[in-house]
Amino acid sequence: MATKENLRIAALTIALVVCVTISFFLLKPEMDSTFVAGIIYAWAVSSLFSTKSETFLSKLLLVALPLLLVARCDSVSYALLLGYMFHIGKTSIRRRLMCSLILFLTYTLAIWLYSSIGNEYLAFAALYAIIMGIDVLAAFSKTHETDWKNYSQLASMFFLLSMLAAVVKRILQANVVDGVVFLTIFPVSAVFIYGFTKLSERISLLTIENGRIRNFREKLARVIEFVNNTSKQSSLEENLSNLAATISEVTGYRYILINLLNRDEGKVVRIAHHGLETEEFERLKNTPPPVSYIFELMQERFKVSNSYFIPENAIQLPVEYVSTPLIEEYGMHNDAENWKPGDLLLVPIRNYFGDVVGYISVDSPVHNKRPSFEDIQILELIADQAYKILEHSESFQTYLVRQSYDLHTFLLTHSAFLGALEDVVNNGEQFAVALIDIDDITKINATFGHDVGDRVIERIADVIRSRTRRSDLAARYGGEEFAILLKGVSKTKAVDIISRILEEVRKIESEPRITVSAGIAVYPEHGSTAQILLKKALKALDIAKKSGKDRLMTF
């Protein structure tokens, strides 16, 4: 790789030396103080504007134009060459050589045409026709593509401005026909180049899109092939292992984990993997994260399609829940599109009711890129196939059919919350129950639509999950109502926790503005049964609503 780069640099250097030598014989520039001043001026401006986005702009507009108007024409090419070659800035040697060569050739050609063709207007028209041809060829060039595109889109336009300004004094001396031809040829050419550039961009975008579609079809074909080859005679472990291997092959991720949610014990069950050492997989099986932790990761802000991509540092991941090889095998990744060591992608496995019963996690892509939307869609198709494999297993039936969590918020369902509340009452320990209701949700649905209303519900659910303790239980109690069971708290502590939830909801930046109201009841102070406590909490909620909303009440 280094040898090829050295060869490119050597070739560009030789080309530049040859061009400069030939130009000396053609132009015969005079090495006087004006010549030296032009070079110093070009170097100063080039160093001042040395970023990629301003490179050609600074050289052509801020260097060429003043030199053409003030200094001699034969100094411009050399000023641009030396000024850019030795400017102060973080630019590779190859790029310096390439851009210097382009600038030098362009302006040397301009000066030669200017001095050798009798009709100077015809000279400029011919020159611009040459530049236009270079633009056309450059659009299809695969070598130094970025340099050529920068040149074709900026250099020719600012070259036009500099040439136009350089001869504006002489236009008045020309006859009408020559003046009209000169003033017409440039805008017509510019419009043509602009249209061609846009067409090239469109063709490029279509080519990329066709490639994505073709890639998606190929991956989909591999998934279909796996489905057709899945044997009902094979063991569950064999089918799951083949599924994990297929995920790795199709999507390019080295490490695959297939997991189920054991809600009875509140833990994740690791059931299959690909790419991990046996000891590492056993460690992960023996240190499973709680189900509540997984649902904390499945927040609306991380949702892509029907899956969840959690960027590095968005949430702190406990090291015991993460595979060690996934951390150790990474270097530094500065590109925003690159997969980071702390990135996490969760693809839910859902039953026929839409309830999340498990998930697939992937890591360490061989292409080192974060997932595309198409990749996630393929993974979701594979997750559906994972459920179809699992539903034939009697040992996993209890994980697959129980619906304890709400589909949209990943909070407990109404019935699951009531069951948990009864269990806590039977234990006789102190606790508090809070009912939270979204203010003006009916008006939000009517004004902004039910899709916005659903997102409001999901955002509030995210706040509730993040602001309650692991020992607490939260549920979607009704359409726009939530219930929270706060274990082992006094009334004062319960009020403090719910107040913080209300405050976090107020901080949600959205249109419309979101607020909630809450009512709190405490056991055993406000009742000795689940039904009485819920009635007390509901009554307190009604008082909060009637008192102006966006507040909490308790007795």
N, C-alpha and C positions, 0 to 999 in steps of 0.2 A: 504493500500500500504506500509506504514511504517512498519507494523507488518510482512509482507512477507519478506521485506528486512532484518529485524532484525533476522528472522528465518534462512534466507540464511547465514547471517554472523555467527550466532551461530553454524549452521551445519558445515560450513567450519572450524571454530575454533576448534570444537570437532574433526573433521577429522584430522586436522593438529596436534593437541596434541596427538592423538592416534598414528599417523604415526611416530612422533618424539620419542614417548615412545618405540614403537616396534623397531625402528632403533637403539636405545641405547643398547637394548639387543642383537641385531644381529651384530652390528658393533663394539660395545664397544670402542668408540673413547676416546683418551687420551686428557685431558684438559690441555695442556701445552702451552708454549708461541707461538709455531707455529700455534696451533689451534686458539688462540686469534688473532694473526696477520692476519690469513686468513679471519676471520670475519670482522676485521677492514678494510682490503683491499677491501673486497666485498662491504661493506657499502659505502666506499668512491667512488668507481666506479659506484655503483648503483645510488648514489646521483648526480653524475656528468652527467650521461646519464639517465635521468628519463622521457623523453617524450615517448609517446605511440609507435612511430615508431622505437625507439631505445632500448626499454625495454629489449627484449629477446636478441637482438644483443649484448648489453653491458654485460648482465649477463653471457651469454654462451661463447662469444668469449673473452671478456676482463677480465672476472672473472674466469670462469671454466678452460680455457686453461692454464693460468699461474699457478693456484693452482695445477692442475694435474701434471704439469711439475716440479714444485719447492717444493710445500708442500706435506704433506701426503694425500693420497686419501680420508681417512675417514673424513677429515675436509671440503671437498668441499660441501657436501650436506648442512651442517649447516651454512657454510659461505654464500651460496646462499640464504638460508632461511632467516637468520637474516639480511643480507645485503639488501635484497629486501624489507622485512617487514618494516624496519625502515629507508629506504632511504628518503632523502629530496626531495620532489616533490609533485605536486598536483595529487595524486592518491587516489581513494576511498578505504575505508577499505575492501570492498568486493573484489575489484580487487587485492589489495595487498595479501589478503588471498588466492585467487584463484590461482594467478600466483606463489606465494610462494609454495603452495601445489604441483602444477605441477612440478616446478623445483626440489623440494625436493624429490618427489617420483621418478622422472627420475634418478637423480644422486644416490639416495640410492639404487635403483635397479641395477644401473651400478656397483656400488662398491660391492654389494653383489654377483652379477654374477662374477665379476672380481676375487673375493676372494674365491668363493666356487666351481667353475667349474675348473677342472684340466687343460683342454685345453683352454687357455685364448683366442685363436682366435675363437674357437667355442662359447665361452662366449659372445664375442662382436657380433658375427653373430646372436646369439639367442636374445641378447638385442635389436639389431636393428630391428629384425623381430617383436618383441613386440611393439616397437615404431611405426613401419609401420602399425601394426594393429590398434593402437590408432588413427593414422592419418585417416585411413579408417572410423572408427566409428565416429570420430570427424566431418567429412565432412557432416554427416547426423544429427549431434546433434543440437537441437534447444535451449538447455540451455547453457548460457554463450558462444554463438556462436562466438562473436568477440575474446574472449580469446582463444578458441580452435583453431580458424583459425590462429591466430598469432602464436600459439604454433606449429601447424602442418606445417606451411610454413617456420618458422625460427628456432624453437628449434631443430628439428630433423637434419637439415642441419649443424648447428653449433655444435651440439652434435657430429656429425660425425667428424668434424674437430678436436674437442678437444680430442676425443678418439683416433683418428688416430695419432695425435701428441704425445699423452701420451705413446703409445707403439711403436713408430717408432724406438726407440733404440733396442727394443727386436725383431723386425722383422728379423734383420740380423742373430739372433741366431736361428731362426726357420728353419725347413726344407723347401724345395722348394714348396711342395704341400700345406702345411699350409699357407705359405706366399701368394701364388697365390689365395687361397680361401679367405683369409682375404682381400686382395687388390681388389678382384673382387666383393665380396658381397655388399660392400657399394655403388659403382657407379651404379650397377644394381638396387639396392633398391631405390637409389635417382632418377634414371630415371623413375622407376615405379611410385613413389610418385608424381613426377612432372607431368607425364602423367595423373595420376588419378586426381590430383588437377585441371589441365586444363579441364578435362572432367567434373568434378563437377561444375566448373565455367560456362562451356558451358550449362550444364543442368539448372543451376540456371538462366542464362540469358534467355534461352528458356522459362522457367517457368514464368519469369517476363513478357516476350513479349506476351506469351499466355494470361496472365492475363490482359494485356493492351488491347489486341484484344477483349477478352471477355467483358471487361468493355465498350469498344467502341460500340460493338454490342448491349449491353443492353441499352445504352443511345440512340443509333440510333433507336432501337425498340420503345422507349418512344416517340421520335420525330414523328415517323410514326404513332403511336397510336394517338397522338395529332392531326396530319393532318387529319386522318380518322374521328376523332370526331368533327372537326371544322364544325360548322353548318352555312350555308349561311343565315338561318333564324335568327340566333342570332345577336344581335347588335354589331357594331364595337367595342364599349367600352368593351363588354363582351368577345369578341374574343381576344382582345389585353390583357385584364386582365388575361385571361386563358393562353395566350402565355407567359406572364411574369412569372406566377406561374409555368408553365412547365419548363421554363429556370432555375428557382430556384431549382425545384425538380430534374432535370436531371443533372445539373452541380454543385449543392451544394452551390451556391452563395445566400446570404441572401437578398441582395438588388439589384433590377433590375430597370433600367430606359430605356424606349424606346423613342427615340427622332426623330424628323424630322427637316430638314433644310429649313427655310423660307428665300430664297435668295432675295426675293423682299425687305424684311425688314432687311435682314442681321442678323437674329436671329435664335436661336434654339427653337423649339417648343417641350415641354414635353407632350407626349400624353398618356403614360401609365407607371405603375410602379408595383413593388411588394416588400413588406417588409417595406416600409416607412410609417411613421405616416402621416395622412392626412394633418396636418399643415405643415409638412416638405416638402411634395410634392407640396403643394401650394406655399411655399416659393421659391422652385426651379423653378416652372412655372413662377413666377413673377420676377425672376432675371435670365433670360436665358443668356448664353454666346453668343457672336457674332459668326456668321458662320466662320469668318476668324480665330477665336481663335481655333475652332475645327480642321480646316485644318492645323494650326500650330503644332498640336499634331500628325497629321498623317504624320510623317516623315519616310523616308526610313530606318533610323537607328533603328526605333522602330517596324518595320514591322515583323510580325510573321504570316506565311501563307498569308492570305489576310486581316488580322486584325492588330491592333496596341497595343502593350503592352509598357506602359511608366513607367519605374521603379521610385521608390521614389527618389525625388531630381533631377531627370533628367531635369525636367522643373518645374518652380514655378507655382503652381496652385492657382488662386485667390480663397479665402475661400468662397466667395459668390456663386461660381459656384459648390461647393462641398457639399454633404449632411453632415450635422453635426453629425448624428449618426455614419457615416462611420469613422469619426476621433476619436470620444470619446470612442468607444468600443474596441480599440486596446490597448494591452500592448506592452512590448518590444519584438521584434522579431529579434534575432541575426542570425538565420540560413539563409543562402543565398537562400534556396528554399522556405522559408516562405513568405507569403503575408505580405507586409509592409503597414502601414497606408496610405502612400502617393502613393501607386501603383494605376495604372489606366489601364483598359482594354477597348478598343473601338472596337466594331465589326460593320463595315459599313453595312448599308442597301443599296443595289444597285438596280437600275431599269434595264430593259432589255437591255439598251444601255451600262450598266456598270457604269453609273454615280452614285456617292454617293448622295443619297437623304435623308439619316438619319443614325442613328447608335444606337446600343444597348450598354449601359455601365453596368458593373456588379462590385460588390464589396462585401467584407466581406465573404470569403469562409468558410464554416463550417469546412472543413478539414485544413484550415489555410495554404494552399499551393498555390504557384503561378501556373498559368494555364499550363497544359501540351499541347503539340501540338494537341493531340486528342480532348481535351476539346475545344480548339479554333475552330477546324474543326466542332464540333457539334454545337457550337454557330453560326458559319457561315451558317450552314444548317437551323438553326432556323431563322436567319436573312432573308434568302430567303423566308421562310414561312411568316415572318412579312410583306414583300413587297406584297406577294400575297393577304394577308388580306387587306392591305391598298389600293391596286389598285381598290377594289370594293367600295371604299368610294369616293363620289363626292367631299366632303369637302376638301380632301387632294390631289386632282388630280394635282393642280398647283405645289405642292411640288414634285410630283413624275416624271413628264414628262419633266420639263425644264432642259436643259443641258447647264448650264452656266460655269461649271468647267471642266477642262481637267481631264480625268480619271487617268492618271499616275502621274501628278504633283500637282493636286488639286489647280491649278491656273486657272484664268479665261480663257475661250476659246477665240479664235480670234474674233468671232462675238460679244461676250459679252464685250470684251475690246473696240471694236470700238463704241458700243453703249454707254458705259460709257464715252469714250473720247468726243463723240458728246455732251453729257449732260454737261460736264465740260466746253467745248467751249461756249455753249449757256449761261452758267452762267456768263461768262466774267471775271472770277477770274484768277489770275496769276497761272501758273503751268508749269511743264516740263514733257516731254515724252522722255523716253530712250529706245532704242532698243539694246538688248544684244545678241550676237551670239557666240556659242561655237567654239573655234578654232580647226581646224583639225578634226572635228567630223567624216567626211567621212573616213579619214585615221584610226581613232580609230575603226570604225565599220568594216573596211576591215581587220585590223590586229588582233583585239581582239574579234570581233563578235558583233552582234547587241544587245545581252543581256547586254554586258558591256556598249555599247553606251547608252542603255536605263537607266542603273543605273547612268551613268554620268549625264544624263538629270535630273534625280530625285534628285541627290545630289546638283546640282546647283539650282534646284527649292527650296530645303530646305534652302539654303543660302539666296536666294532672299526673301523668306517668313520671315526669322529670322532677316534680315537687313533692311526691309522696315517698315514704320510706319503703324499704324492701319488705318490712313486716306488715305494711298496710295493704289493703285490698281496694281496688277501684273498679267500677263497673259502669257500663252504659245502661242506665236504669230505665230509660225511655227514649223516645225519639230525639229529644233535645235535653234530656236530663241525665245527670251523672250521680253516682252514689260512691261515697268513700267510707271505708271502715278503718278507723284509726285505733290501733291496738295499744293498750297500756298508757293512755294519755288522760290528763285532767281536762276540764273544760277550758282552762286558760291556754293550755298547750294546743288543744284542738282549734281554738279560735285563731291562734298564731299561725298554725299550718294552713288553714283555709284562707286566712287573710293574705298570706303570701301567694297562694294560687290565684286569688282575685287580682292581686297586683300584677302578676306575670301575664294574666290574660289582658289586662289593660295595656301592656307594653307591646302586644302583638300589632305589628304594622300591617294594616290591611284596610281595604275599602270594601264593605262598611266597617266602622269602628265596632269592636267586639267588647262586650262586658257580660258578666254573669252575676247572678244572685245566689245566695246560699243560706240554708238553715241547718242548725246543728242540734243534736240531742245527745245526751251523755248517759251511759249506763253506770250505776243503777239509779242515778239522781232523777232522771226523767222517765224512767220506765223499766220494768223487769222482763218484758218480752220484746221480741223483734217487732211485732206488729205495733205495739204502743210506741216504741222508739221511732219507728218510721213515721207514724202519725204526728208525733211531736216535731220531728225534723221537717215534715211537710208543712205543718202549721207555721213554724218559724220561717220557712222559705216564702210562704204566702205573705207574711208580714213584711219581709224584706222587699218583695215585689211591690206591694202597695205603698211602701215607704219611699219609693223613688228608684228602686233597682240599683244594680251595681254596688251591692252591700251584702253583709251577712247578719243573721239574727240568731239568737239562742235565748233560752229561758233561764 
